[in-house]
C-alpha cells in the first residue's frame, strides 16, 4: 500500500477501490466475492444468527466447531 493510502486508512478516510470489473478467478478458489465490510457483517450476523440455514444444518455447523484451549507451559 502506498504511504498516502496507509495514512488515509489510519485516518479513516480511505475510499474503497471498485474492482467489480476484475475477475478474481485467477486466484482459483478466491470465491469470486466482491463486497464491502458492511455486506460481510450483514452476512455474518445472518449466518451465526440462524437466518441462512435450517435448524438441523445450523446445529450441525455449530457442532462442527472445536475450539482447543491450550495454556503455555510454565
N, C-alpha and C positions, 0 to 999 in steps of 0.2 A: 504494500500500500504506500502510495506517495505520502511524503510528510504532510502536505496540506490536507490530504484525506484523513490521515491519522488525527490531525488537530481538529478537523471538523467532527470526526467520530467522538473524540473526547469531549467536545463542546456540545454534542448532541444535535449538531446541525447538518450532519452528513446526509445528503439526499440519496434515495435509492437509485440504483443503476438498472434501467429497464433492459432486461435480457430476454424478453419474451420471443424475440425473433431468432434466438440462438437455440440450437438443438443440443441438449445435454447427452444425447445418445453416444457421443464419442467416449463417454466415461462408462459405457456399457450398463452397469447396474446403478446408475446415479438416481434412478427413479423418475426422471423426467418431470420433476415438480419445480415450478417457478411460483413462488409465493412470498408473502410478507410475514413478518413476525406476528402481526395481529391474526392473519389467517392460521398460522401454526398454533397459536394459543387457542383459537376457536376450536380447531380440530382436536387438540389435546384435551381440552375441557369436555368436549362431547365424547371422546373415546373413553377417558377414565371415568366419566360420569354415567356411562352406560347407555348413551344415546345412539351408538353406532352398531352395536352387536346385540343379538337377543340375549336373554338372561343366561342360557346354557353356555353360549360361546364366551360371554363376558366372564363367567365364573371359571371357565377353562383357561382363559387368558390370565386371570388373577392367580389361579392355582399354579400356573407355569413359572411364576416369578420366584426365584430362590435367591434370597439375599444372604450372603455369608458374612458374618461379622468375625473378623479376626483382630485380635489385640496384639500389639507388638510385644515381643518377649522382653521381660525385664531383666 
